[in-house]
Amino acid sequence: MATWTPDPTFYPSPRLAARAPAEKFAYVASFAPERKRKDVLAVVDVDPRSPSYAQIVGKVDMSRPGDELHHFGWNACSSCLCPNAPHPHVERRYLVVPGLRSSRIHIVDTKPDPKRPRVVKVIEPDEIADRAGYTRPHTVHCGPEGIYVSALGNADGKGPGGVFLMDHETFEVRGRWEVDRGPQEFAYDMWWHLGYDTVVTSEWGTPDMFEEGLVPELLLGSKYGRKLHFWDLHKRRHLQEIDFGKEHQLIFELRPAHDPTKAYGFVNCVISLEDLSSSIWVWYRDGEQWAVKKVVSIPAEPADPDLLPPALKDFKACPPLVTDIDLSVDDKFLYVSCWGTGDFLQYDVSDPFAPKLTGKLRIGGIVSRETHPKAKGKLNGGPQMVEVSRDGRRIYFTNSLYGAIDPQFYTGGLEGWMVKVDADPEGGMALDPEFFVAWPKGHLPHQVRLEGGDASSDSYCYP
C-alpha cells in the first residue's frame, strides 16, 4: 500500500531534530561589495569524510548585479507539522534568497543535486512593493501559514518597515502581514513563540540609515533601533513595545527558545553609547505582559588608537560589536559573535537568567587579527553570522557584516572566510583546524544555512 509521508527533515519537536543526521552541505550567501558582478549562493562541503571537505563545491549566480545577499531561509520547515495550520506534505526544497539592497528575491531549488542549485523564480522589487508595500527584504522564516519575510523599508524605501507573507509553494507575495502595527516604525529580525501565539520583532533602521554605512551622528544621537515589539500572531496586531533605553543601539538578532512550552528568548544589543559594551538580554513573560532583562554585558577592550579605524580612534577602545547570536536546538548553549574584538563565546543558558561562560576563542578582530591554522597570515573581519547544527556539535560562521559597514571598522575592507567550530556537549569548543574556507576574491560571505535545517531555521510545536 502506497504511503505519503512528510519531508524527513521535518521534526515535531526539538528533541527529535537534535537526533537528525549530520549535514553534508552548507549554503552561504555571497555578495559582491562593489556591486559590479552578480552575487552568488555558494555550496560548501561540510562532510569530514569527503575529499572536498571545507571547499566550495558549487554555486548559483543571481540574475543580475547589485542584490547584496544577506539573510535567507527555507520555504518550509518543521512548523509545517503544527496542528493549527498543518501542511505536512510541503517539501523543504527551495531557498528564499532576498537581495537586501535590490529588494529582489530569488527562489533557488536545491534538488535534485544539492551541489548544483538553480534559480527557478525571480520576484522583482516592483511586485513586492505593489503587493506588500515594502522594500529591502531581510529575514526569512518558514511558518505554518507560509513564508514570513521582514522588510526594512516601505514601498518608497522609508519607514515603517514590517513583515509580509509569501506562499511556500507558489512563492506569490500575498501581502502585508500587519493589520495594526501600533507605534512600530523600524524593522529588522522577526520570530515567534508559536505556543503563545506571539510574534517578536526587533529594530535596525530605515534604508537611508544604513545603506551607505552607519551614520555616526545618528548612532551618537541614539537614532537607531532600540526596541522590541510583541504581536498577536493570529490577529496580526501590535500588543506591546519595550524600549531598551537611548544608550542601547541596534537591537538585532532574535533567538526564542526552541521548546514551545518555554516563553523566553535572547536578543543582542550591538553597542552601548555609555561604554561601547555589547549586551545579551532575555525577554520573558511577566504576568500578562512581556519583560526584558540584561543577562550578559561584554566590555570594550582598551586599544592603541593607531590600530583602530577612524571611527574608534578617539575612544581608544575596541568594542565587542556583538552582531549575531544563535541558540542550540536543545536550548542549552548560546553562541555569541563579537565582530569587533574577534571573540566567539559560548554560554551555558540552561538557566536563561544566569548564563555561564563555558567557551571562548578568538579569530580575526579589528586589533588582534588572530589567524587560523589553515590561513595564510593574519585575518581581518571577525565572527559574524553564526549557524549551529541541529545536534549542537558543529558551529559555522563567516566574517562579513554588511558591504558598506565592513570598511568602516576594517580599514581597506575585508577578505572573506568561513570557519567551523567543534562543540563539546558538556561545554567548551575549539576551531576545527582542517576547516577554513578562504572566500573567492570579489565576493564576501554572510549567512549560512545547513542542509536539512539548523538551529535558526525551524520552529516546533511539540516539546
C-alpha angles and dihedrals in degrees: 000000000000118000132198112215133183122258105287090229090064116093128185093217139027089239091062093042090056089061093056122123116271118268119254099193138037124203114214129193106230121188136187106234092201089055092219097112134042121277116237140208105227127206116216123195107232098171108114090205093058122097088224094053113153093013133115102250101174145005143182124214121227117237099260141354126277105048100120098210109219121150126008140164150188124285091230139012143164092305086078086078093060114120097228095064109006120191100162095163098056110111129230093230112114131067117214105215118186126194105226093202101035097039087222120134124209121199110213123197113214095190149126090010113026090199091058108048118174137201109249101170138019121202109201122219093245090061092051092047092047097046101034106017093234143111136187099047110207124163122039121199127173110223138177094269099038142292117330117205125186116213127198099209141037122240090286094047093254132099147339105051119189147145134301133188130232131190109254094218107034095026091221114156106246099188146258114339100208120086094178116012095181112195095340112129109151124057137192125134127014134189139145153222100235091187090057098039088238133137121199124201132185135200143248111147144264120299094261088059097060113013093091092036135277111322109226094208091054093045095048090043090056092240098138124088119298105158144086122215127205123203141185102251097211101032089044092218132137113252109172144000125207119196114205092201131267094273090064114080132186110017099199137157122043118207112175121189111275092219102087092213091064117086101200141084144172132252132178130225109209099208144001116217090211099063109352091252125143124222145198120219135191122218116203145159114276105184108300094343139064121247138183134219131188108236103167131035118187113196129219117252123236109247142180106263089223088066095049130085117251093263092061105032096096091052093055089211140095113229118217091231098201100206102164141023133181132195121215116243091249089055090237105110131041116199118207127198115209099194093181103050096028094239122144112197136196120202127187102227098175081127099041092199094055111040117189121208106236103162141023136175135163131220128162115344134166093266108014100047089192114192138218127237091248097042127097107235132324121344132226127204118043142229106314129147106030129193128186125206118242093253091048094235098109131046126187129192141173132207111231123093106180133331097246095039100047095075092045089068102021104049111223093020133265141297106216127238142163127207139182130224126203113218129205111225088225094050136285132079143204138196114262099243091208098052116080121129113195103206120235114262114264096033135073128205125236130159123022126210122188127222109262095012139299143214096290101038108064138061123201132206099196127060 
